[in-house]
Amino acid sequence: MAQIRSSSRSNGRRPTWKELIAVPAPLLLPSAHDALTARLIERASFKAYQVGGFSLVGAQYGVPDIDLTHFGEKAPVIQQIIGASSLPVLVDADELQRLNGKENNVVPPSVVSVAIGRHSIEVPSEYISVVGEFRDRGEEEKRQLVVQFFYQVLGYKRARVRSEHKHNDVRVHDRRDQPWLVVEVKPLLEAEREKRAARRQGFDYAHRLGMRFVVISDGDYYEVFDRCAGQRLRYDEMRQGAFQLTALRLRDADLLSMLAAER
């Protein structure tokens, strides 16, 4: 089947996000699941719009957004949507992927900014590049990478992020300097058996010191558990979610906020 080329409608200059957010008023971002919707959004006088995973895969394929479709299927659709409108577009980072290299005024996936009260978290592309370079490093180097994540990216005071050579753990203390969160660090967390072993060790350590949160990580992948959640002390009930620094999604902001709550 022949590929339909993107519309030339977007050849004009798009307003920048800096210009849009400088206006002291809420910026409404309706969601476009196809090119026609993007064009209708522009005709309705909206200033910008978004492309999200659920609306995209739901409208195009009739399935939930649980990774049943992949980059090769989504990328042409996203390009058609972007090409149909001259408005700036915010694309969910896990849908964006390689589209980041195109001049579409799209938020890059390697920078996520999260507002927490008067403060914010920004995950810079430079740090994410280092994470990628450390992929094949050992436990000690991964542990130092996790330590840097908590005090350089999440903004904890260095004295409240402590590492232990004996256990390969990173321990984060709350504002009262009490143990609050433990990270069980492993060189790689790809196989499910590796994740199970890390969870068991992390939970054992958290139980001994009375810590609420357990995180397992290999420096890139982070899986977060709240021991106060759930009724039956099952991993699936306590699990709050997971994110990968080299493939951040906009919805990962909630997990970043959770990890930064005691900074």
C-alpha positions in Angstrom: 0.0 0.0 0.0 1.4 3.4 -0.9 2.4 5.7 1.9 0.5 9.0 2.1 2.9 11.9 2.5 2.5 14.3 5.4 0.6 17.5 4.6 2.6 20.6 3.7 0.3 22.6 5.9 2.9 22.7 8.7 5.5 24.5 6.6 4.9 27.8 8.3 6.6 28.9 11.5 5.2 27.2 14.6 5.0 29.3 17.8 7.5 28.1 20.4 6.5 26.6 23.7 8.4 29.4 25.4 6.1 31.9 23.7 3.0 30.0 24.6 3.7 29.5 28.3 4.7 33.2 28.7 1.0 34.1 28.4 -0.5 34.3 32.0 -3.4 32.0 31.2 -4.0 28.2 31.2 -2.7 26.5 28.1 -5.3 23.9 27.0 -4.0 20.9 25.0 -6.7 18.8 23.4 -5.7 15.4 22.2 -5.4 14.6 18.5 -5.7 10.9 17.5 -5.5 11.5 13.8 -4.7 14.2 11.2 -8.2 15.4 10.8 -8.6 16.0 14.5 -5.3 18.0 14.6 -6.7 20.2 11.8 -10.0 20.7 13.6 -8.2 21.6 16.8 -6.3 24.3 14.9 -9.6 25.6 13.3 -11.2 25.7 16.7 -8.5 28.3 17.7 -6.5 26.3 20.2 -2.9 27.4 20.6 -1.4 23.9 20.8 -2.3 20.2 21.1 -1.0 16.8 22.3 -0.7 13.3 20.9 -1.2 10.7 23.6 -0.8 6.9 23.6 -4.3 5.9 24.7 -6.1 8.1 22.1 -3.7 7.1 19.4 -3.8 3.4 19.7 -7.4 3.3 20.8 -8.6 5.2 17.7 -6.2 3.6 15.2 -6.2 0.0 16.4 -9.0 -0.4 19.0 -6.7 -1.7 21.7 -5.6 -0.3 25.1 -2.3 1.5 25.5 -0.4 -1.5 27.1 2.4 -1.9 24.5 0.3 -4.0 22.1 1.5 -1.7 19.3 5.1 -0.5 18.7 7.2 2.3 17.1 6.9 1.1 13.6 3.1 1.2 13.7 2.8 4.5 15.6 5.5 6.6 14.0 3.8 7.1 10.5 0.5 8.0 12.2 2.2 10.6 14.5 4.0 12.1 11.5 0.7 12.5 9.7 -0.9 14.2 12.7 2.0 16.6 13.1 2.0 17.4 9.4 -1.7 18.3 9.4 -1.4 21.3 11.7 0.9 24.3 12.1 0.4 24.3 15.9 3.0 23.1 18.4 2.4 19.6 19.5 3.3 17.8 22.7 3.9 14.1 22.1 4.0 11.5 24.9 7.6 10.6 25.2 7.2 6.9 24.8 5.3 7.5 21.6 7.8 10.0 20.3 11.1 8.0 20.3 13.0 8.6 17.0 10.7 11.5 16.0 12.8 13.6 18.3 15.3 14.1 15.5 12.8 16.0 13.3 12.1 19.7 13.4 8.5 19.4 14.6 8.7 21.5 17.8 8.1 18.4 19.9 9.2 18.1 23.5 12.3 15.9 23.5 11.9 12.6 25.4 15.2 13.0 27.3 14.0 16.1 29.3 11.1 15.8 31.8 10.1 18.6 34.1 7.9 18.0 37.1 6.5 20.7 39.3 6.4 20.0 43.1 5.0 23.1 44.9 7.4 25.9 44.1 10.2 23.5 43.0 10.6 21.4 40.0 12.5 18.3 38.8 14.3 18.3 35.5 16.0 15.2 34.1 18.6 16.6 31.7 19.7 14.9 28.6 23.3 15.0 29.7 22.5 12.8 32.7 20.5 10.4 30.5 23.4 10.1 28.2 25.6 9.0 31.1 23.0 6.4 32.1 23.2 5.0 28.6 27.0 4.9 28.7 26.9 3.0 32.0 24.6 0.2 30.7 27.3 -2.5 30.9 29.1 -1.3 34.1 29.2 -3.2 37.3 27.2 -2.9 40.6 29.5 -0.4 42.2 29.3 2.1 39.3 25.5 1.6 39.0 25.1 2.3 42.7 27.0 5.6 42.3 24.8 6.4 39.4 21.7 5.9 41.5 23.1 8.1 44.3 23.7 10.8 41.7 20.1 10.5 40.5 18.7 11.2 44.0 20.9 14.1 44.9 21.7 15.7 41.5 18.3 15.1 39.7 15.7 14.7 42.5 17.4 17.3 44.6 18.1 15.5 47.9 20.9 16.8 50.1 23.9 14.6 49.6 24.2 13.7 53.3 20.7 12.1 53.2 21.6 9.8 50.3 23.8 7.0 51.7 25.3 4.0 50.0 26.5 0.8 51.5 29.2 -1.2 49.8 28.3 -4.4 51.7 24.7 -4.6 50.5 24.9 -2.7 47.2 22.1 -0.6 48.6 21.3 3.1 48.4 19.4 4.4 51.4 17.5 7.7 51.3 16.6 9.5 54.6 13.6 11.8 55.0 13.6 15.4 56.3 13.8 14.1 59.9 16.9 12.1 58.8 15.0 8.8 59.3 15.5 5.9 56.8 12.6 6.3 54.3 13.5 4.6 51.1 15.9 1.9 50.0 17.2 1.1 46.5 18.4 -2.4 45.8 20.9 -1.9 42.9 21.7 -4.6 40.4 24.0 -4.5 37.3 21.0 -5.4 35.1 17.3 -5.9 35.6 16.0 -7.3 32.3 14.9 -10.9 33.2 12.0 -11.4 35.6 14.1 -13.6 37.9 16.6 -10.8 38.4 13.8 -8.4 39.4 12.3 -11.0 41.8 15.6 -11.4 43.5 16.1 -7.7 43.8 12.6 -7.2 45.2 13.2 -9.9 47.8 16.4 -8.3 49.0 15.1 -4.8 48.9 12.0 -5.8 51.0 14.1 -7.7 53.5 16.3 -4.7 54.0 13.4 -2.3 54.2 11.6 -4.5 56.8 14.7 -4.6 59.1 15.0 -0.8 59.1 11.3 0.1 58.9 11.5 1.9 55.5 8.3 2.6 53.6 9.5 2.6 50.0 11.4 0.0 48.1 13.0 0.7 44.8 14.9 -1.7 42.5 17.2 -0.3 39.9 20.0 -0.9 37.5 20.7 2.8 37.0 18.3 3.1 34.1 15.3 1.0 35.1 13.5 2.0 38.3 10.6 0.0 39.9 8.9 1.6 42.9 7.0 -0.2 45.7 5.1 1.4 48.7 5.0 -1.1 51.6 2.0 0.8 53.1 -0.1 0.2 50.0 -2.4 -2.9 49.5 -4.1 -5.1 52.0 -2.3 -8.5 51.6 1.3 -7.4 51.3 1.6 -8.7 47.8 4.2 -7.2 45.4 1.5 -6.4 42.8 -0.6 -4.5 45.3 2.4 -2.5 46.6 3.9 -1.8 43.2 3.4 1.9 42.2 5.0 1.6 38.8 8.2 1.6 36.8 10.1 4.0 34.6 13.3 3.9 32.4 15.4 7.0 32.4 16.5 6.5 28.8 12.9 6.2 27.7 11.0 8.5 29.9 7.3 9.1 29.4 5.3 12.1 30.4 3.2 9.9 32.8 6.4 9.0 34.7 6.2 12.4 36.3 4.0 11.0 39.1 6.7 8.4 40.0 9.4 11.1 40.0 7.3 13.2 42.3 6.8 10.3 44.6 10.5 9.6 44.9 11.2 13.3 45.5 8.5 13.8 48.1 11.0 13.9 51.1 13.8 15.9 49.4 
